[in-house]
Amino acid sequence: MEATLTPFVAQDGWQPPRTASRHLNAPAAALRQDERPLLSIRGLKVAFDNGTHLVPVLHGVDMDLRRGETLGVVGESGCGKSVTWMAVMQLLGRRGRIAGKILLNGEDIAGLSQNAMARIRGRRIAMIFQDPSSSLNPVKTIGKQLMEAVTLHHGLKGEAARAESVRLLDRVRIPSAAQRMRAWPHELSGGTNQRVMIAMALAGRPELLVADEPTTALDVTIQAQILDLLQELQRDTGMGLVLISHDLGVIAQVCDRVMVMYAGRVVEQAPSATLFEQARHPYTRGLIGALPALEGPIKRLEAIPGSVPSPMAMPAGCGFSPRCPHRAERCERELPPLAAIRNDHLTACWGEHP
């Protein structure tokens, strides 16, 4: 399935963004002037063709990721977290439409052909998914699948491919790696299968690894082991790491910086410590308020009323306004831009910007 990179037709009323430059370049403000981001996204929009018209699901995402940095992406289901990174990888299918810039080490990869992207996927950007049991082929052994990845990325065959595959399994701490090469996915635990998926992602020695809910189906002990493994691999290789998760505890533990998404837009970006201590957007505060306290008296958890709006029925102004306890008239009719409170802290809320 291929994403079609064609301009949006005017009758759909959905054109590439015309964001003011001070907002468009705001995420870059936290970078040193002499440091180019590993990945830079500007004005990323995504829509899906349903056969009669385009349904927009992303509305202009801007972000930067440094080499060696861990970026956490959070938000409820349907907020656009996974779609953003599927767009980066051009894995949206034939009905996907993409606009905007996706700069990998300064090179715009948004308009590349599928053949050109095939040389980037796995080699420069790799992705692991939340359910390894559905990502691994059930009728092929672990070794065969891993050797296919090694052959694809490095041209190794036979014993050379087998030796590299065993090395990768050993690198992700799978015991008896040589023996596990003969195992089938159903014979391994969920945690071990996730380690296999990480090994396959590392086969191409990527500059950027995107982990989409990599610990959702795992128990707490195995979850901690997988997170420790990802951090260790990042320290050893210097790759950028994107962690998509609904678990704010995981994000707080692992990530350097956090990007909060809601209804296809980025509503807040900040260093992890700043976000959890000084969240400014009402949606972010709502997510944090829903976390159980580890200390103090037991109390009822807070809940955000309502649900994420359908892409077919987005509010005219701020997408969060129907659920926001602090909404004003302006919020219901004007869309707030993502702008800087400080160089390293951005939010999209009229309550924070005049």
Secondary structure, DSSP 8 states (H G I E B T S, - for coil): ---B-----GGGT-------HHHHTGGGGGS-TT---SEEEEEEEEEEE-SSSEEEEEEEEEEEE-TT-EEEEE--TTSSHHHHHHHHTT-S-TTEEEEEEEEETTEE-TT--HHHHHTTBTTTEEEE-S-HHHHS-TTS-HHHHHHHHHHHHH---HHHHHHHHHHHHHHTT-SSHHHHTT--GGGS-HHHHHHHHHHHHHTT--SEEEEESTTTTS-HHHHHHHHHHHHHHHHHH--EEEEE-S-HHHHHHH-SEEEEEETTEEEEEEEHHHHHHH--SHHHHHHHHTS--SSSS--------S----GGG--SS-TTGGG-TT--HHHHHS----EEEETTEEE--TTT--
